[in-house]
Amino acid sequence: MTKNLSKFTIGDTVVRFDIPAPDKDFPPAHADKLGGTVPQLSLQPKSLAPVKHRKYLPPDVEIKGLPARWLPIPSAGLDPLVHLKCMEDDQVMGFSQGQTMRLAPSTIALKFVGQKVVKKGNSTVVITTLRHPSGLRCEHRFSWIGNAPVFTSSVRAVNAGKKPVTLEMLTSFSLGGLSPYAEDDAPNRLMVHRYRSSWSMEGRLESRSIEGLHLERSWLGGGIASERFGQVGSKPVRGFFPYAAIEDTQAGVIWGAQLACPGSWQMEVFRRDDFAALSGGQADREFGHWFKTLKPGESFETPAATLACVRGNLDQLGQRLTSAQASPLATLPKVENELPIVVNEWCTSWGNPTQENLLAFAKRLQGTPAKYLVIDDGWAERPGNEALQNGDWIINKKSFPDGLAATCRAIRECGLIPGIWFEFEVCNDGSKAFALTDHHLNRDGRVVQVGSRRFWDFRDAFTFDYLTKKVIHLLRDNGFGYIKVDYNETIGIGVDGAESLGEGLRQHLEGVQEFFRMLRKEIPDLVIENCSSGGHRLEPSMMALSAMGSSSDAHETREIPIIAANLQRLILPRQSQIWAVLRKDDTAQRLAYSLAATFLGRMCLSGEVHDLSPAQWNLVVSAMELYRRVAPIIRDGQSTFHGETGESWRHPQGWQAVLRTSKRGDRALLVAHSFAKPFTKQVEIPLSGAGWKVDEIWPAKSGLTAALSRNSIKLGLTGELRAVVVVLGRS
């Protein structure tokens, strides 16, 4: 039995907090399934009422001969909105050690204390307080802004007792009761969605059924089933994005969560009865080598999670979750509101930038819509002329004989903002900084070295002083307005200096993020690009500190449009930097294929820009001018996704199209690509409403056709590796 504790209707979503109620008929052998006194959090679309769920399992699944005290078998219990494991408590049951730390005795011991609603301005926070016998107090904070049905969940643990308490696991959120639209255990209707990631292959959707993940309930509910996944180390988008969703395909409802965590994190899809649950947060002791001791009076707050529920599809869920990433962008330099075009010389010099080639770039770009010109790796001295010997950050006078300040002045005289590359969190073999091991991260008493890299310790005041002089002063003294922050290795399971390796890593990354904040504080107009091997820090907490992030290092490969399209479901397009590498031997078709992909995010050009023919350059400039005109759609619109790309990204087949409609619904941008296997095909992309007209088609000779047909646009996809950009409008 359950009773409702509180209910809130926010936009199209109902938020429920339900609490266990005594049931005298409940079999004593299954008393644990009542869930103690901890409330369950659930989200439901306002337009769809839950169905009445069975109380007990039907007789056909009961096993003859079971003791009477086991019968009848309850169908489900409530899932606690907070899961906790304290080192001082007993271990988890249900054959689950090493698989999950959910439903530990620490969680069962939590007692509900109270709930209050706090309103401040346009923000509402529901604070649910729980108490552990040790004196530990857990405050679950669930918040939203205005009437927007996008929610933030986190948990603050405070040691209000008299003895230290060591946390081994504490969730940021847990959504229970999935799905409330099935009267039974929802066979063959629940799907789990997550996004895989690897270098130059970021954001691949993986969708599997609950049955396919072997998460069906057991006959008695005595054992548990858990799919725990995540990432361990300092590259949060490695293996998976910190995202998960569960869909009831029959009801057409989908629940999802995205974590804001720069280091080790985990998600869990959990099952022990009729209902599934979805939870996540800081990687726990088993998964992420993390535990943290709180002395009396000390507290710890989990990373925040964004939650949403939609009656619709996965793409609509993605739009809703990523909408939460927009609010931190209000503090960006004003120039970013126009989504300026970036030009980076990396794929031109491949690590050998010079004053001469930068000035050639600047003169070529003068008078065009391009705004940022970025000097990439290679501007600093490298002892022995070896690659990857940064850390001292001494300007290479051979490449920049007049100094970086003179180069920046010349770039600005051409109407551009100069930018520069750093990988300041590490130092490389061959630099003097490499020997400053007292200020580097250690594990097991040894300096953490990966290849030629060692890592500065961002808990150390020396690190901040050193990098203030080497990075912030260099940026300010030379007139840079843009920094590309790269980060090309992971620290691994953790570091010394705290009670656990995982906690050491968490504290270090907290310091890294503080240095990012310091960059903006010291240079308010600085534009920060979050790179990290072209896409391995694309999670909300790092994106909130950056103007944009590199979507991928797949610089001039055919899979770029596929990666760019998929990332629209995970980060805002206005923050997703997409490269078009231009070569002098590129055909017009190839140039169009590369350039069109940048309309799926932030346009970034590189390659042999100053060697292109007049006809090639005219095509590039026309793309830049069109990009400037449609930037408001990219910045504020919403996307729908269409296509058939096949399994392989390296060898894509078929086609894809992304239709992005403006905030007001009066303009739309369609970006379409055809891939390998020459074919001729007509596809139809639905449009919302009537009255549309084609305003522009770029390029004029793409080999692909576009024509309106009632409330849709028909694309004629002919040939391979082609692209077209269509701008639509209506009165």
N, C-alpha and C positions, 0 to 999 in steps of 0.2 A: 504494500500500500504506500502511496505517496500523497503529499499535499503540496499545493503551490505556496511558495514563500513570497514570490514577487513576480510581476510580469510587466514588461515595457513594450510598447509598440513604437518602433523607430522606422520611419519611412515604410517600406514594404516588408519589414522583418519584425517578428515577435521574439523578444528575448524572455526566456523563462528561467527562473531559479526554483527548482522543486526539491523538496526535502523528504526523507523517509518518514513514514508514519507507522506506529505500532500495528501489527496485524496478528491477532490472537490465533488465527488459523494457520499461520505460517509454520511449516515443519521445523522443529528445532534443529535438525541436521543441516538446514540451509540458512540459518540465521545470519551467517556472514554476508549473504546476498542482500540484506537490507541496507548495507552500506553505511552503518553507523548513523551519525547525525549530520554528515557533511552534505550540503546541497549539490545538486547536479545542475550544470549550465547547459541549456539547449537553445538553438536558433531554429526558427520556423518561418516560412513565408506566410505573410498575413492572409494571402489569398487561398491557402490550402489548409484545412483543418486536419489534425492528426486523427488516425483511426483508433478504435478501441482495441487494445492489445490483449492477447490471451494472458491469463494470470498463471496458469500451469501448463505444462506440456501435456499433449493429448495422450490417452492410454496406449496408443500403438507404439510409442517410443519408450514406454516403461518396460523394464526388464523383470520378468517373473521371478519371484523369490526375494525381491528387495525387502529389507526390514520395513515395517509399517511406518517407523519414525522418519523414513526417507521420502515417504509418499504423502501427497502428490509432489511432483518435481516442479519447483517454481521456474517460470520462463525467464525471468530477468530481475535485476536489481538496478539501483541508481549508480551512476558513475560519479565519484567525487570530483568536484571542480578543481581540486588541488591534490596532487600526488607528491608524497614526501617520503624520503628514507633517511633516517638518522643512524649514524654509526653505532650509537649506544643501544639501539633496538634490535630485535630479532630479525632474521632474514625473511625474504619473501617465500611464500609457499607455492603450491601448484606446479611443481617441477620447473620453476621459472628462473632460478638463479642463472645468471649469464645470458638470459634472454630478455628479461625485463625487470625493472625495479618498481613498476606500478603495483598498486594494491599491497604495498608492504605493510607490516604491522604498524609502522609509523603513521601511515595514512588512515588505517582503521581506528587508530587511537585518537585522531583529531576530533574535537568537539566543536560544534557550531556555537558561536558566542553571540553573533548579531550581524545585522546588515543595515547600512545607511546609504543614503543618496546625497551626494555633494554636487551642487551646481555652482559653477564659476564662469560668469560670462556666457559664452555659447557652448561651454563644455559641461558634460554630465559624467560623473563617476559613481559607480555602484561599488561600495567597499564591503566585502564579506569577510568577517573576522572569524578565524578558527584558532583553537588552542590545543597544544600538545601537552601531555602530562609533565614534560620536562620544564615547562614554562615558556617554551617557544610559541610565539604568536605569528600566525600567517595571515596576511592581509591580501586577499585577492581583489585586484583593482580591474574593473571592467568599465571602459569609457567610450564615449562617442561625442561627436561635434554636431550641434544643430539637430537636424532630422535626417542626417546622412546615415544609412544603414551599413556603416563600416566601423568595426569595433577594434579596440585595443585592449589586450589582456596582459597582465603581469602579476607577479606575486612578490610581496615584500615579507621577508621572514625576520622577526625581531626576537632576540633572546631576552625575554623578560624574566628568566629564571635566575638561579644563583650559581649554576655550574655551566661550564662550556658545553655547547652542543655542536656536533659535527654533522653537517649536511652531506649526504652522498648523492642525493637526487632531489630536485625541486622543479616542478613543471611551471612553465609560463602560462599554460592554458590546458584545459581538457574539455572537449565537447562530447557529451554523452547522448545516449538514446537514438542512435542512428541505425535504422530509420524509423521515425514515428508514423510512417505511412504504410507499414506492413503489420498485419495482425499476428504474424509469426516471425520466423527468423530470416525473412526476406531472401529466400533462395533465388539464385540466378538473377539478381537485380542490383546488387551493390558493386560499384566499380571504384578502384583506388587509382588516383591520378598523381603522378609526380614527374619532375623534369630532371633528366640526367644531364651531366655536363662533363666534358673533357676538353683539353686544349684544342682550340680551333674547331670545336664541335659542341658549342654551348647550347643548352636549352632544348634537348630532345624530349618530347612528351612520351611517357610510358604509362599506358592504361591497362590495368589488369583487374580481373574480377576478384572478389573476396575468396571465391572458391579456388581460383588459380594461384592465389597467394597462400593457400592452405589455412585460411582463417575461418573456416566453418566452426560453429559451436560444437562442443562435444555433447554426447547424449545426456550426460548428467550435469555438465558445467563444472566438473571437478578440476579439470586442467584448464590452462589458459593458452591462447594463441596470440602471438605478437609479431608484427613486422616492424622492427626497430631499425631505422636507417638514418644516415646523416653524414657528417664530415668531421674528421679529426685533424686539427692543425690550424694554420693561419691563413689558409685560402678557403674562405667559406663557400665558394661555388666551385667545388671540386668533387666530382662524383655525382652529386645531386645539388640542385638549388634548395635552399631552406623553405620548402613549400610542400604542401600535401593537400589533397582533396578527396572526399568520398561522395559518390553520386548514387542516388536512387534513380536508376534509369526508368523505372516504371512510373514513379511519381513525377519525374522531371525536375527533381530538386538536387542541388549540389551544395556541399559545405566545404569551405577551404580555409587554410591558414598559411601565413607567411611569417617567418621569424626574422627579426632584425638582430643579427648576431655576427660579429666579425671573425669569430674563431670557431671552436668546436661546438657543434649543435646536434640535436637529434629530433626526429619525429617518430611517433609510434601509432600504428593502427592496431588496436587491441580488441580482443574478443574473448569473452568467457560464457556468454549467454546469448539470448536472442539478438541483443543490440551490439553494435560496434561502437567504439569510441576512438577519437582522434586527439592526441596530445603531443606536446613538444616543448622544447626549451634548451637550456644549457645542457651539453652532453654530460651524462651522469658518470659515476665512478666506473661502472663496468664498460661503458662505451667510450668515454672521453677522458679517463684517468683523472677525474675531478672529484675532490671533496673539499669542503671549506668549514673551518671551525669558527663558530661565533662565540666570543666571550660574552659574559653578562653585559647587556646594554648595546651590543653590536648588532648590526643588521646586514642583510644582503637582499638585493633586488634582482630578479631574473631579467633576461632580455625580453623586450616587448614582442608580442605577436599581434599581427593583424588578422582579424577573423571576419568572415562574411558568409552569407547564405543567399542563394538566388534560386528562383524558380525559372530555370533556363538552362544554358549550356556552359561548358567550361570556359569559353571565350568571354562570356558575360561575367563569370566569376573573376577571371583575370582582370578585366577592366575595373571591377569594383575593388579588388584588393590593391591594385597599383594606384588607384585614385588616392589612397592614403599617403602615397609618396610625394604628393604635390605640395603639401603645406610647408615643408622645410625650404622649398625653392623660392619662397617669397623673399628671403633674405639675400638671394644671389645678386651679384652686380647687375645693374639695369640693362647693360648691353646684352645679357643673356636672354632677355625677354624676346628678342628678335631671332633667336636661334642662329647666331652667326656661323658662317661656314669656316671650317678649319682646314688649313693646309699644313701638312707635316712632311718634312723632307726625308723621313726614314727610308722609304723605299726608293729614294733617289740616290743617296750616298751610302746607304747600308752601314752607317756608323762612322762616316768620315765627313761630317758637315764642315764647311768652311765659310769664312766671311764672303768670299767670292760667290759661292753658289747660293748663299742666302740672299745676297743682294740681287742676283739674277732672278731668283724666285719673286722677290718683292716687286721688282720692276715689271715682271710678267703679270703679276696680280693687281697692279695699280689700276684703279678705276673699275675693278670687277666687284661683285658682291662678297668676295672672300674677305674675312676679317682677322682671323688668327693665323699667324705664321709661326710654326713650332720648330725649334732646333731640337733634334732628338739626340740619342746617345752618341758619344764620341767627341763632344765639345771640351771635355776635361782631359788633362794630361794622363797618359798611360805609360808608366815606366816600362821600358823594353818594348814599346809598341805592341803590347799584347792586349787582346780584348778583355773586357770585364775586370779592369783594374781601377774601379772607381772607389771612392771613400774619402779621398783627400780633397776632391772637388777644386782642383787648381786649373784655371783657364789655360787651354792649349794655345800659346801665343803663335805657334807656327800656323795653325788653322785660322786664328783670329788675331792677326798682328796688331790691329788697332784696339783690341779688347772688345768685350761683349757690349759695353755701353755704346761704343760707336756703331756697332752692328744694330743694336736696338734702336738707336736714333734714326738710322737710315731706313729701317723697317717702318718706323712710325711716320717718317716723312712720306712714305708711299701710302699712307692711310691705313696701315695694318697695326695690329697689336702683337708684339713679339712674345713668344712662349719658349719654354725650355724644359727639357727632360731631366728628371732625377729618379734615382732609385736609392733614396736616402736612408732607408731602414736597414741597409746592409753595407758592408765594405768588402772589398775583394783583395785577393792575394796580390801582392805587389804594391799595395798602398801602405803608407805609414799607419793609417788607421787600423789596418789589419792586425797590428801588433798591440793595440790597446785592449788587451783581453780582459782587463779588470772591469771593463764597461760593456762587455758582450754577454749574450745569454749563454747559460750553462745548463747541461743536463747530466745528472749523476757526477757532478764535479768536473766535467770536461766541457770545454767550449763547444757549442753547437756549430759545426761546420758542415755545409752541404756543398759539395763541389768546391768552387773557389769563393764561396760566400760565408761570412760570419754575420751575426745579427746584433745590432745595437740593442741594449737593454733600455726600454723606454720607461722603466721605473727609476732610472738613475738620473739625477739632476745634471751630471756631466753630459749625458747624451743630449739633453735639451740645450745646454749651453753651447756644445759643439755644433749642433745642427742649426741653432739660431744664427751663428756666425757664418756657417758654410752655405746654408740654404736661404734663410730669410734675408740676411744682409745682402747676399749675392742678387737675389731677386729685386730687392728694393734699390740697391745701389746702381744697378745696371738698367733699370727701367722696364723690367718684365711685367706683363700683365696677365700671364697664363703660365701654369705649371702642369706638366704631365707627370703624375706620380706613378712610377712603375714599381712592380714588386714581383720578383720572378722565382721565388722558391718558398716552400712551406717549412715552418719550424718543426712540425711534427707533433708528437703527442703532448709535449709541454716542456717546461723548464723549471730549474731550481729557483729557490727564493720564496716559496710559499709552502703551505702545508701539503700541497699535492702538485704534481706536474701540471695538471689541467688548470688549477687555480693560478699557478705562475704564468701560464700562457694567457689566461683571461686578464690578469692584471697588466701584463705587458701590452696587450692589444688595447686596453683601456687607455694606456699612455700614448700609444700610436694615434688613437683618435683625438686625444687631447692636443697632440702636435698639429694635426690637421686643423683643429679649431684655432690654434695659435697662428697658423699661417694666415687665416682670414682676419683675425683680430689685428695682426700687425700690418697687413696689407689688405684693407677692406675691399678694394676693387679687384682683387686677385681671382681669376677663374681657375678652378682646380679640376683637372681630369684624373679620374680614378682608373688606372690601367690594369695592373696586375696580370701580366701575361695575357693581355687582351681579353679580360672578361672574368677573372676568377675572384673578384670582390663585388660582384653585382648583387649585393643584398642591401636591404633598406637602410641599415645604420651607416654603411659607408657611402651609399648614394646620397644620403641626407647631408653629408659633409662635402659633396662634390657638385659641380655644375653638370658634369656628364661622366660617363664611363665608357671605355673602349668595349664595344660589343664582342670583339673577337680579334685574334691575330690571323684570321683566314684572309689575309690582305687582298690577294688577287686570284682567289680560287672561285670555282663555279658555285660553291655552296654558300657563299656570302648572303644571297637573298633569302635562303631558307633559314639560316641562323638569325638574320635580322628580323624576319617575320615572326619566328617563334619567340624572340625576346620581347616583343610587344606585349606578350601575356605576363611578363615577369617584371619588367621595368618600364618606366615611361619612355615613349619614343623620343621625347625631347631630351632625354639623358643618354640615349643609346647611340654612341658614335660609330658610324659605319664607313669603312674605307673604300674609296674607289682609286685603285692604282692604275695610272694612265701610262701607256707605253707608246712610243713613236711608231711602232709597227702594228698598233691596234687598228683593226678595221672600225668603221663607223658602228657596225653592229656590236662589236665587242665593247667599244666605249659606251654605247647606250646601255648594254647589259650591266656594266659596272656602275655607271652613274645612276641608273634607275633604282638600284638597291639602296642608295643613300637616302631616297625619299621615304624609306621605312624608319628613319631616325634622324640622326645628325650627320650632315654631309661632311666628310673629311676626304680631301684629295691628297694624293702623293704620286710619286713616280717621275716620269720624264716630262714634267709640266712645261719646262721652257724649251723642250725639243719638239713639241708637237707642231704639225703643219698648220697653216692658217685655217684650213677647213676643219681639222681636228679641234683646234682651239675654239673656233666659233661654236662647235657643238658643245664643248665643255662650258663655255660662257653662257650659252642659251640654257643649259641645265641649271647653272647657278642662278640665273635670273628667274627661272621658273621656281626654283626652290625658295627664293626669297618671297615670291608672291604667295606660295602655299604654306609658308612657315606657320601661320596661325592654325591651320588645320592639323598639322603635325603636332603642334604644341598642345592644343586643347581638345582634339577630336576623340572619337571612339571608333574602333576597328571591328570589322568582320573578316573572317578568313575563309578562303576557298582554295581548292586545288587537289591534285593527286600527284604527289612527288615520289612515291615509292619508298622503299626501305633505306636505300643508300643515299647518303648526303654527298659523299665523294663522287659518286656516279649517278647524279639525280636523273630521274625520268619524269615525264609528264609536265605539269604546270602548277603555278600557284598565282593567286591574286589576293591582295589585301585592299579592302575598301575602307577608307577612313573618312568619316563624316564629321563636319564641323560641329562645334558646340551648339550653334543656333539651328543646325540642320539645313542650312541654305547652300552649303558648298560641300563637295566631296572630292577626295583624291583616290584614284585607283592606280595601284602599282602592280603590273602583271609581268611574269617571266615564264618563258617556255624553256624546257631543259633538253636533255639528250633524247635520242631516238627521233629522227625527223618524222613529223606527222602533220596532218591538217585536222583541226578540230574546232568546232564551235562550242563555246561555253557561255552560259548565261549567269550573270551576277545580279541578284535581286537588289533593287533600290527601295529605300523607305519612302513611301508616298509617291505623288505624281508631280508633274511640272518640271522635270529635270531637262537640262540641255547640256550638250558638250561644249565647254568653253575653249579647251585647248587639248591637243594631242601632241605628245613629245616622245621621241623625235618624229618629225613629219613623215620620214621614211623608215619605219621600224620593221616592216615586214609583218606586223600584226595589225589587225583592224579592230575598230571599236565603233559600235553603233547602238543608238537607243532603240528599245523595243518595249513600249508601254512602261511598266514599272521595273524595268531591268535594263542592263547594258550587255550587249552581245559582243564577245571577244572572238576574233578569228585568230587562232593560234597556229601559225604555220612555221615550220622549221625549228631548229634547235638553237639554244643559247641566244634567245632574243628577248627584248623587253619593250614595254610601252608604259608611259605615264599619261593618265587621262585626268583632266580637271573638269568637274561638273559643277553646275550652278542651277539655282532655281529661284524664282521670285517669291 
